[in-house]
Amino acid sequence: ITTTARAMKDPDGGFAGSVVVFSDVTDLVNALAAKDDFVSNVSHEFRTPLTSILGYVEILLDDELDGHQRHALEIIRRNSERLLTLVSDLLASRNGQLIVTPQAVDVAELVRASVSAALPKAAASRVALQAATPERLDAHVDAARISQVLDNLVSNAIKYSPDGGNVLVSLEEGDGRLTCRVRDTGMGMSADDQAEVFTKFFRTSSVRQTNIPGVGLGLPISKAIVEAHGGTIEVDSALGQGSTFTFQVPV
Ligand code: ADP
């Protein structure tokens, strides 16, 4: 049961009485628990076929292949791995745990790799994608997890930009932390939407009116990863003008 109460005033401003509302939220709580169970079961069920796909891709990659075949299989492998990570993250986000294993890493290289991997997608969407990084930026981070954050932010920036857009990924170091910005000239979002955008399963009102695919998990997972590194992530955006996602992590 949740309770809300409010004092009522009469026309002269005097105290007239109180209204107390009791709401039975049992159904809501049950529905949320059922949704959690569903997510958890589905995640488990997805893992087995995905692991099998990845296993066979690895076997094929050991064969004699021409350049085109190898390239196609590499893409299948990369996307299957992403799906597997997403499935694990769904489970992890449900259990409220996210483990990071920091090691010495050149983050400039991670940024460049992420941008290179997204170039074909950017070209297909007619979006100009660029990276501005120092030659090296050594930090103590979980490379796979930080790449996941970068992939998420870069792919969102492309996905939510119309034809002719620009996406710039910049990286710099200062005050013992690295700052990475992913700036786009895309559809942007309202201040209300910015406040919610890191909430699980949330999609902005302008995106809900489109058929751009997505589930609303990339940003909450990115936030969990950045926070597991002792860092912060935020968005600055204007509707119809573009968005800048900035994350900072201690080096
Ligand atoms: P998904 O993209 O799968 O919906 P995310 O968690 O990555 O999930 O993003 C949540 C929502 O935030 C998106 O659905 C979209 O409404 C909004 N969003 C994220 N990145 C951008 C961006 N660069 N520009 C505009 N809206 C964005």
Boltz pocket constraint, residues with backbone or C-beta under 6 A from the ligand:
constraints:
  - pocket:
      binder: B
      contacts: [[A, 152], [A, 153], [A, 156], [A, 157], [A, 158], [A, 160], [A, 184], [A, 186], [A, 187], [A, 188], [A, 189], [A, 197], [A, 199], [A, 202], [A, 203], [A, 204], [A, 205], [A, 207], [A, 208], [A, 213], [A, 214], [A, 215], [A, 216], [A, 217], [A, 218], [A, 219], [A, 220], [A, 242], [A, 243]]
      max_distance: 6.0
